[in-house]
Amino acid sequence: MSKGGLLYHFPSKNRLMEALVEDYLHRFDAALSAEESTKRPDAAICAYIAQFLTERKHDAPPASGLLAALAEDPDMLAPVRRFERDFLTRIRANASDPQMATLAFLAIQGIRAMELLNTKVLDSREEDALMTWLKDRLAP
């Protein structure tokens, strides 16, 4: 894409950042929606864990665009907060144990945040053990 084409679609840096955040949320939601639509107990949180493990397997970098958006304009993350809150509500509604599903969600969020901020305290073996422990406690 040329610079002119980019500027036509995204007339400002803020609009480009907003589009990146929206695209990230859309792709993330699409990756989870198919499994969630089965309505099986714990399908939503199990899909979230599976997505997290897939990212790990493919060595996907953290969503640093979100950090860049925060630095540029903290209000730009409002859609992220709404999305995360909505997704947590969906996870809880689908969970056989809403507290365990919340714990799994927060564990993954914590790992992602530590990775983004370069403050990781768990190595990959410990992360894998935690994910196994969480999956074992969720409905099959």
Secondary structure by P-SEA (a helix, b strand, c coil): ccaaaaaaacccaaaaaaaaaaaaaaaaaaaccccccccccaaaaaaaaaaaaaaaaacccccaaaaaaaaaccccaaaaaaaaaaaaaaaaaacccaaaaaaaaaaaaaaaaaaaaccccccaaaaaaaaaaaaaaccc
